[in-house]
Every structure is written in C-alpha cells, then in structure tokens.
Amino acid sequence: MKTISINKIKEQAIHLNDKALKTTEKTVLNSFEKIEKAQNKTDEFIKKGFKFSEKQQDKLFNNLENGKEMIWKNLNKALDFFSRN
C-alpha cells in the first residue's frame, strides 16, 4: 500500500488553491470588463435617446408656435372684419 506524505498533500492543496484563486480573479475581471462595456453601450443609447427626444420636442414646440401665430393672425383678421361692420 502506498502512503501519502503530508508535504505532498500540502503541495497539492496549495496548487489547487492557487488555481482556484487565478480562475476566480480571471472570472471577476472578465465580468467587470463586460459590465463596463454594457454600461458604455447603455450610456450611448441613453444619449441618443435624449438627442432624439430633444429634436422631437423642438419640432412639437415649433409646430405649436406656428399654430399659435396662425390662430392670432386669423383672429386679428376676423376682429378687423367685424370691427369694420
């Protein structure tokens, strides 16, 4: 029967522990990199969304302003017409 020495067990335990630590570190660092990339993409999409919303809001307010001008113009014409008669 073969006996296992304590030193051999210690060496194997240290080796397995080092391997586990390296694997864990690699996994955590890869996770951080992927999270950072995802955050950058999200930031990019949010900025594009804000720019689009800004353009749509400008269009809306321009249309409202044009409509208001048209209403006042027609109202003034009508008031002029009724004030003459």
Residue pairs with C-beta under 8 A, 6 or more apart in sequence:
none
